[in-house]
Amino acid sequence: MDEIVTAFLAGFGAHLAVRSVVAVDVNLPTLEDFRITDSRRMLGAVARRTGRRVPDGG
């Protein structure tokens, strides 16, 4: 079960990270910030769950 949660976090975090760079959102100024913040949070959780060092020090 832990592997499924970790895979979901990795997939969704990567999706948000890519969308924060690629997507053009008109009249939604905070959506890019949300994508960046949550992708970092999710990918940081993946790093902690897999025993890797978190770049932000978290």
N, C-alpha and C positions, 0 to 999 in steps of 0.2 A: 504493500500500500504506500509506503514511503517513496518508493521509486516512481509511482504514478504521480504523486503530488509534486515531487521534484521535477519530473518531466513537464508537467503542466506549468509550473512556475517558470521553467526555462523557456518553454515555447511561447508563453504569453509575454514574458519579459522581453524576449528577443523581438517579438512582433511589435511591441510598443516602442522599443528602441529604433527599429527600422522605420516605423511610421512617424516618429518624431523628426526624422531627417527627410523623409520622402514626401509626406503628405502636405498638401496646401489646404489649410482650413481658413476660409473666409469668415471674418467677423466672430471668430472664436479664439481670442487672444490667450486664454488660459489653458486651452486643450494641449498645446505643445508642452507647456510646463508640467501638466499632469502626466503626459506620456513619459517625459524625461524622468521625473521624480519616481513614478511608479515602476518604470523599467529598472532603474537603479536599485530600488527597494527589492524587487522580485529577484533580480540577478544576484544581488547581495545575499538573499536568502538561499539561493541555489548554491552559491559559493560556500556558505556556512554549512549547509546540509551535506555537501560533498567533501568537506574538509579542506577546501582551498582558502587561500588568503584573500580577504576582501580588500580591493584597491582603496576604498575610502577609509579603511581602518576600522570599519564597523563590525 
